[in-house]
Amino acid sequence: MSESQRWEAVDAYFATHLAPDDEALTATLRDSDAARLPPIAVSAPQGKLLQLLARIQGARRILEIGTLAGYSTIWLARALPADGRLVSLEYSPRHAEVAAGNIARAGLDKLVEIRVGAALDTLPLLADEHPPPFDLVFIDADKANNPHYVEWALKLTRAGSLIIVDNVVRGGRVADPDDTTPDVTGTRAALELLGSHPRVTATAIQTVGAKGYDGFALARVES
């Protein structure tokens, strides 16, 4: 068994016992594959982690940047109370259409709103509405713009809010000074911003599993 196969086997074991897919989640992945969306959704254990973090946070309002087929959206929305709200921003109209169907099938369409367009265009429009602060922000979109997404997350949150940035390890490339591809430079800039910003305390964790070698950053807004 190769190292990556071992990671996947352990993830499958964790998913079976701790984060089993139900009909709505299984159908979401199936419909994502049928629509030929990129297979980059979080794994089941990662989805369960997002849900647990939202519940620990006591989140009533969640902002997600990057919807894809709605798999992570469903995990997060299931942590919300009946009067909660999740706003998910998705660049692709096709992705948003698939996600909307998946979210409706999961019975979460009353809690979730998908806004279509480039997030750097829709975020200012969202801010202009002066919404109540979001309790949790999950950033999982194009990595080149990660620092801009973090800046917007800070504008739309409050002291005590949690910001999660996915895919920050990039297979280890984040630590390679010779790698100047946009996804890596954007990720580095986001991590450096989180590490130096006076309103934030943050860390990052490496992960292995069905999604390969990657990781995520966690940041608490302090003021």
C-alpha positions in Angstrom: 0.0 0.0 0.0 1.4 3.4 -1.0 1.5 6.3 1.4 -1.4 8.1 -0.4 -3.4 4.9 -0.4 -2.9 4.6 3.4 -4.0 8.2 3.8 -7.2 7.4 1.8 -7.9 4.2 3.8 -7.6 6.1 7.1 -9.9 8.8 5.8 -12.4 6.2 4.7 -12.3 4.6 8.2 -12.8 8.0 9.8 -15.7 8.8 7.5 -17.4 5.4 8.1 -17.4 5.8 11.9 -17.4 9.6 12.4 -18.7 11.4 9.3 -20.8 9.0 7.2 -22.4 10.5 4.1 -26.2 10.4 4.0 -28.4 10.5 1.0 -28.2 14.3 0.5 -24.4 14.3 0.7 -23.9 11.3 -1.5 -26.2 12.7 -4.1 -24.3 16.0 -4.0 -21.0 14.3 -4.8 -22.8 12.2 -7.5 -24.3 15.2 -9.2 -21.1 17.1 -9.0 -19.3 14.3 -10.9 -22.2 14.0 -13.4 -21.9 17.8 -14.1 -18.1 17.4 -14.5 -17.3 19.8 -11.8 -13.7 19.6 -10.5 -13.3 17.0 -7.8 -12.0 19.4 -5.2 -14.7 19.4 -2.5 -13.7 18.8 1.1 -13.6 15.2 2.3 -16.3 13.9 4.6 -14.1 14.2 7.7 -13.1 17.8 6.7 -16.8 18.6 6.2 -17.6 17.2 9.6 -14.8 19.3 11.1 -16.3 22.4 9.5 -19.6 21.6 11.0 -18.2 21.0 14.4 -16.2 24.2 14.3 -19.4 26.1 13.4 -21.3 24.4 16.2 -18.5 25.1 18.7 -18.5 28.7 17.5 -22.3 28.9 18.1 -22.5 30.3 14.5 -25.8 31.9 13.5 -24.4 33.6 10.3 -21.8 32.0 8.0 -20.1 33.3 4.9 -18.6 30.9 2.5 -16.4 32.0 -0.4 -16.5 29.3 -3.0 -19.6 27.1 -3.3 -18.7 24.5 -6.0 -21.5 21.9 -5.8 -22.5 22.8 -2.2 -20.9 19.9 -0.4 -19.2 22.0 2.3 -22.2 24.3 2.3 -24.4 21.5 3.4 -22.1 20.5 6.2 -21.8 24.1 7.4 -25.5 24.9 7.1 -26.5 21.9 9.2 -24.7 23.5 12.1 -27.0 26.6 11.9 -30.1 27.1 14.1 -33.5 27.3 12.4 -33.2 31.1 12.0 -29.6 31.1 10.9 -28.2 32.2 7.5 -25.4 31.1 5.2 -24.3 33.3 2.3 -22.2 31.4 -0.2 -20.4 33.2 -3.1 -19.8 31.3 -6.3 -18.1 32.6 -9.5 -19.5 30.0 -11.9 -23.3 30.1 -12.7 -23.1 26.5 -13.6 -21.6 25.5 -10.3 -24.2 27.6 -8.5 -27.0 25.9 -10.4 -25.8 22.5 -9.4 -25.2 23.6 -5.8 -28.7 25.2 -5.5 -30.3 21.8 -6.5 -28.1 20.0 -4.0 -28.9 22.4 -1.2 -32.6 22.3 -1.9 -32.6 18.5 -1.9 -30.9 18.7 1.6 -33.8 20.8 2.8 -31.5 23.8 3.5 -32.5 26.3 0.8 -34.3 28.4 3.4 -31.1 28.9 5.3 -28.7 29.2 2.3 -28.4 32.0 -0.2 -26.0 31.6 -3.2 -24.7 34.8 -4.8 -23.2 34.4 -8.3 -20.3 36.4 -9.6 -16.7 37.0 -8.9 -16.4 37.2 -5.1 -14.3 40.4 -5.3 -17.4 42.0 -7.0 -20.1 40.5 -4.8 -18.3 41.1 -1.5 -18.5 44.9 -1.8 -22.2 44.6 -2.6 -22.7 42.4 0.4 -20.8 44.9 2.6 -23.0 47.7 1.2 -26.0 46.0 2.8 -24.4 46.4 6.2 -25.3 42.9 7.3 -24.8 41.7 10.9 -21.3 40.4 11.4 -20.6 36.8 10.3 -19.6 34.4 13.0 -17.7 32.1 10.7 -16.1 32.7 7.3 -14.9 29.7 5.2 -12.6 30.7 2.3 -12.2 28.0 -0.4 -12.1 29.8 -3.7 -9.3 30.8 -6.1 -6.1 30.9 -4.1 -4.5 33.8 -5.8 -7.1 36.1 -4.2 -6.8 34.6 -0.7 -5.3 37.8 0.8 -8.2 39.9 -0.6 -10.7 37.4 0.8 -9.1 37.5 4.2 -9.3 41.3 4.2 -13.0 41.2 3.3 -13.6 38.5 6.0 -12.1 40.9 8.5 -14.5 43.7 7.4 -17.5 41.4 7.7 -16.8 39.8 11.1 -16.6 40.8 14.7 -14.4 40.1 17.7 -14.8 36.3 18.4 -15.5 35.4 14.8 -13.6 32.5 13.1 -12.0 32.6 9.7 -11.0 29.3 8.0 -8.8 29.3 4.9 -8.6 26.0 3.1 -5.8 24.5 1.0 -2.9 26.4 2.5 -0.2 23.8 2.1 -0.5 23.3 -1.6 1.2 19.9 -1.4 4.1 21.5 0.4 4.7 24.2 -2.2 3.8 27.0 0.1 7.2 26.6 1.8 9.2 26.5 -1.5 10.7 30.0 -2.1 11.2 29.1 -5.8 7.5 28.5 -6.4 6.0 31.8 -7.5 2.8 30.4 -9.1 -0.3 32.5 -8.2 -2.0 30.0 -6.0 1.1 29.7 -3.8 1.9 33.4 -3.7 -1.7 34.2 -2.9 -1.7 31.6 -0.1 1.6 32.9 1.3 0.3 36.5 1.3 -2.9 35.4 3.1 -0.9 33.5 5.8 1.5 36.4 6.2 -1.5 38.8 6.6 -3.0 36.6 9.2 0.3 36.3 11.0 0.9 40.1 11.2 -2.6 41.6 11.4 -3.2 43.2 14.8 -6.8 42.1 15.0 -6.1 38.4 14.5 -4.5 35.4 16.1 -4.0 32.4 13.8 -2.4 29.1 13.1 -2.2 26.6 10.2 -2.4 22.8 10.3 -1.0 20.3 7.7 -3.4 17.5 6.8 -3.2 14.3 4.8 -6.1 12.1 3.6 -8.4 11.5 0.6 -7.6 15.1 -0.6 -3.9 14.4 -0.6 -1.3 16.6 1.3 -2.7 20.0 2.2 -4.0 21.9 5.2 -6.0 24.8 6.5 -5.5 28.0 8.5 -7.6 29.0 11.4 -7.9 32.6 12.6 -9.8 34.2 15.5 -10.8 37.8 15.2 -9.7 39.4 18.4 -11.1 43.0 18.0 
